[in-house]
Amino acid sequence: LFFVFLFFKKILLITSHRDKSSWIFPGGGVEPNESTIDAAHRELYEEAGVKGRILRELGIFENLERKHRTTVFTVYVEEEYDDWDDKRLINRQRHWYKLKDAASLLRIYKPSQLNFLEQFISTSPNHINLLHQMSS
């Protein structure tokens, strides 16, 4: 379960819990008896210290080799907190990046998540403007 965040034309990335120099999308697993929507809201706060409105399900991405399925949501962030679980526990950081900078970081640190960003761009109503932001 992973998320793509768009907020004033910027993308939210967080540091990886394994490598603090790596930037990735927030995400996590679904607990027993929890919906993917509820898990998304919980993980948003735990990992990134934000609350927001889920705009749409971007898609379900399957990795047949690893027998893993990832549901990706686009989220409009409405609240940011200065203090949150992962910041306190593991000193996790968050940062808003321009689209092209987020793409560059994902290409380096988490290429599989770059697919989510590309899917977001290609299915957005203003995808031409977003493609321009990626290249400029």
ABEGO torsion letter per residue (X at the ends): XBBBBBBGGBBBBBBBAABAABBBBBEEBBBBGBBAAAAAAAAAAAAAGBBBBBABBAEBBBBAAAGBBBBBBBBBBABBBABBAAAAAAGBBBBBBBAAAAAAAAAAABAAAAAAAAAAAAABAAAAAAAAAAAX
